[in-house]
């Protein structure tokens, strides 16, 4: 029965009669010219190189070239499967055949599809886990989220893992991925404990992406070797312990919540310290969405335990008429003495949520020194007074500034605002103010 089933699968992926006829004709013509079949006599390493440039469907079809090619694809170290224009039935057959008949070591496995494969997913993962791949990419984005089976968490030699549209639930016997350096999770759901333990039990992790997730309220990321972090999702709290982090993108979604930047009563916690305090070697930092609003809701310290001496580039999404957000940003600037590049994205309360503290920067007595700032930009500039006030402060803080770009998005007449901007005093004699529309 098994032999009959395998024969049926192979027949489904044979070339159609016309293509087969063409192939045979070409082979016959080549044989009449050459005394040997060059394709058949190719050394294994050349065959392997050719196969590595093909997707799985194309690689399987090479079995029709000659007898020496019949099983060549079964030793491919890299398997890439995409349903593309294939029917669902044909793609299921292809995946089953590849995972069942593959004889060699699978170094990299990549599967993507736009159709629903929930009925087959479990057995695919069982077969895949037996191959012990080092890299796994799963992008099956149609239908409900796929629950990642426990067998996938037993692949001890994983170095790269990319999962989308999935549910992460760690098995009790999970021992961790000791060799995993890159972890990407997108459009997924999990729990605080499972994500915390997944990251904690990957001691070699250097790159982490958590994008569009649900079910996680408090992110606790402890990763001593992490140097790249991307977090974008809906959460209530985050704690970072990543002393070797160099690049970070942190974005908090709204999802209908009202994030107030006013201090919580009796709240002496510093959210800046909790989130960023361990990042002593951070070089590039992006704060987007409601994350700055989150940072500003606690106690704002002008001096932090860690000084970001390596921080050279900062990008902030901020509501400039919210004093607490401005103070939080200034706290960050003050603790980044070598900052060279600053990108500001100005958004009003109507986009980022209404604030109680809407008096802007004008009334704040801020004396900062940004001695190394060379390039700055203010994007989505509406020409409002509190935005002009911030630009004025920025120009007065940066004696080494060479260029300030302002991307105008205002609806009102810009002539008065432009006149104000051009008349602002500058600490740097070299500073150019460039306004684009």
Secondary structure, 3 states (H helix, E strand, C coil): CHHHHHHHHHHHCCCCHHHHHHHHHHHHHHHHHCCCCCCCCCCHHHHHHHHHCCCHHHHHHHHHCCHHHCCHHHHCCEEEEECCCCCHHHHHHHHHHHHHHCCCCCCEEEEEECCCCHHHHHHHHHHHHCCCCCEEEEEECCCCCEECCHHHHHCCCCCEEEEEEEECCCCCCCCCCCCCCEEEEEEEECCHHHHHHHHHCCCCCCEEEEEEEECCCEEEEECCCCCEEEEEECCCEEEEECCCCCEEEEEECCCCCCCCCCCCCCCCCCHHHHHHCCCCCCCEEEEEECHHHHHCCCCCCCCCCCCCCCCCEEEEEECCCEHHHHHHHHHHHHCCCCCCEEEEEECCHHHHCCCCCECCCCCCCCCCCCCCCCEEEEEEECCCHHHHHHHHHHHHHCCCCCEEEEEECCCCCCHHHHHHHHHCCCCCCCCEEEEEC
